[in-house]
Amino acid sequence: MASLAGIVLLSLLLWSCSKFSDDNNNDTPAAGLMSFNLVPDQSGVYIALSGNNLSNVPLAYTSYSGIYQSIFPGDRPVQSFSYPGDSALAQVNHVFTPHKYYSVFVIGANGHYQNLVTDDNFDSLSAISGKAFIRYVNAIADSSKPIVSIAANGNNVVNNNASFGAVSDFTAIDAGDVAVRVNDGSSIDATRNITLEQNKVYTVLLVGNPAAADTTKAVQIKYITNGTVTGQ
């Protein structure tokens, strides 16, 4: 099994604390949290833990923290706020475990928002020659179980009906070019080809609003790299 030390592309060790977490001593064990604004009608979002912002600038729509920030573990409220305006969008409590990795996706539209927290189970992944790892999150506003497919070499490795807010497990897939599609046979149909590198870990972001007239807010497929599995 890959150890947590085998996940690279992290800017901070998880046994020290981010400057944007609570003020405390640096010897406290920490967890890692990556955060995303996937809300098409919120140009900026602040995300906070226990009332402390994770960054000193808001996340623009479809932006993310870029790293796993180290945070204090424990049962903590995860809060999101609009920018400008500073209106509360959503709150959820989550138990964070030391030395584990998590993501929080702020999703929704039209006054209905949620903070979706996932356990990013890197510790269950093993490096496999010729393989990458991929998952998806369905953050398409008002979507109702579109089919999400991810294909390598013409074969669907993922082919699921995904409800709004669904997050799939990380799945091993052949490195190289893969084709991603989300389609509901009606108002949602987007495709994208992505080139994956061996042993890297990816999250596909299915975002947008099918009813949006603004093309920048329409349904689209984005992706980010979470890290790299380096050990067995």
N, C-alpha and C positions, 0 to 999 in steps of 0.2 A: 504494500500500500504506500502511496505517496504521503510523506509527512507534510505538515504545514510549512516546514522550512523549505519544502520543494516547490512552493508557489512563489514565483518571482514577479517582478513588475510592481512590487509594493514599495512605497516610498518610506514607510515607517515600520519598525519592528513592533509586533503586537504586544510586547510587554512594556512598552512606554506609551505615553498618552499624547494625543494630538493637542496642539495649542488651542484648538477650537473646542475641546472638551472642557470639563470642569477643571478649575484650578486645583491641583493636587500634586502629590509627589510622584516622581517618574518611575517609582519602583512597583506601582500597582499593575497587576496583570491586565491586559486589555484584549478586546475583540476588534475586528476590522469591519467597517461599514462603508459601502459604496452607495451613493444616493443619486436619484434621477428625478427630473421634472418631465413627465410625459403627459402634461395637461394642456391640450391645444388652446384653451381659452385663458391661460395664465402665462403671460409673457415672462414673468419672474416668480420664483418660489424660494422661500427660505425653509430649510428643514432644521429642526431643533430636537435635541434630546434633553429631557428634564428642564426645558426652558432655555437651554444654551444652544445658539446657532452653530451648525457644523461648519459654516464658512462666513466670511465677512462680506461676501457679495452674494446676491441671489442667483439661483440657477435659472438660466434662460430655458425656454421650451426646447425640449429634446437634448438639453445639456445634462451632464452628469459630473460627479466629483472628480473623475479621472483616476482616482486611486481609492484604495481601501484606507479610510482614515481610522486611526486607532481611537477607540472609545472605551469608557469604563463599562464593565459588564454589570449584569444584574437585571432586575425587572424595571424597565425604564419607559416612560411615555415618549413616543415618537410623534412629533407635531409638525405640521406644515402651515405656512402663512403666505398669503399673496404679497406680491410686490409689483407696483407700489400699492399702498393701502394698508398693509399689515393686517388684513383680515384673516382670522383662523379658517383654514380649509378642512383639516381633518386631524384626528388624533387616534392613536392606537398604542396599547402597551405591548412590549415584547421582552422576553427574557433573553439576554445576550450572555453567552458563555465565553469565558476567557480563551484566547487563542483560536477562536472560530471566526468565520467570515460570513457577512450578511449583506443583503442589498435592501434598500427601501426605494420603492417606485411610487411616486405620487401620481395618481391616475384619476380619470373622471372628466366631467364637463358639465356646464350649465348648472352650477351650484351643487352638484353631487360629486363629492371627491372622497378618496380614501388613500391611506398610506399602507401600501402593500409591502410587508416585510418578509423576506425569504431567507432561509438558511442556505448558504452557498457551500455545499458539501465537498469542498476540495479534498478533504482528508479521506474521502472514499474513492478518489480517482487515482489510477495507476498509469504511468507513462506507457504508451503502446506505440511501437514502431509504425510509422505511416499514418497514425491517427491523430485527429484533433477532437475536441469536445465542444458541443454546442447545445444551447437551450433557447427557448423563446419566452417572451412575456407578451400577452395580448392586452395592449393598452388602447385599443381602438374604441373610442367612445361610442356607446350605444350599440356595440356589436353583439350579435347573438349566435355564438358557436360557428364562426366561419371555419373552413378547413384550412389547417396550416400544414404545409408539406415542405420538407427539406430533403433534397435529393442529391446524391453523389453518384457519378457514373451512370446516370439514368435510373437509379434505384432509390425509391423513397425510404429513407432511414427514419423519418418522422412523417406521420400522416394522421393528424388528429383533428377532431372537432374541439375547438378551444373556446370556452366561454370567456366573457370579459373578466380580466384579472387573472386568467390562468397562467401559470408559470410551469414549464416543463422541467423535468430533470435534465441534467447534463448527459448527453448521449455521445458515445464514441462514433466518429464518422471519418471516412477517408479524407486525409488532407488533400488540398487542391481546390478546384472549383466546385462549388455547390450551388444549387438553385433553390431559392426560397420563394414560396408563394403563399398568399393568404387570399381566400376567395369564399364568398357566401352565395354565389350564383345570382347576385342582385347588385347591391350598391358597393360591395367591397371586392376589389380584384387588383392586387398589386404583386409584382414579382421583382426579384433582384438576384443577381449572381454575386457571390462572395468567394474570395480566395482565402482558404484557411491554411495556416501553417501547422506543421506537425507539433503535437503536444501543447499547443496553445488552447486556451479555454475562452469561449465566445458566448455572448448573450445577444440574441436577435430581438430587436425592439420593434414591435408592430404598433404603430402609432397613428394618430390623426382622427379626424371626424368625417365620416362618409358624407355628411351634409354640408361640409365647409365649402364656401365659394373661393376662399383664399387658398391657392395651390400649396402654400407653405404649411397649411393646416390640414390639407387633404390626407387621405390614407397613404402611408408610405412605410418602407422597411428600412430600418437603420440597424447598426450593430456596433458592439464595443468588444474589446479584448479585456477579459477579467484578469488573466495571468497566464502562467506557463507551468505545467507539471514537469518536474525535472528528475524525480526519483521513483524508485520502485517501493 
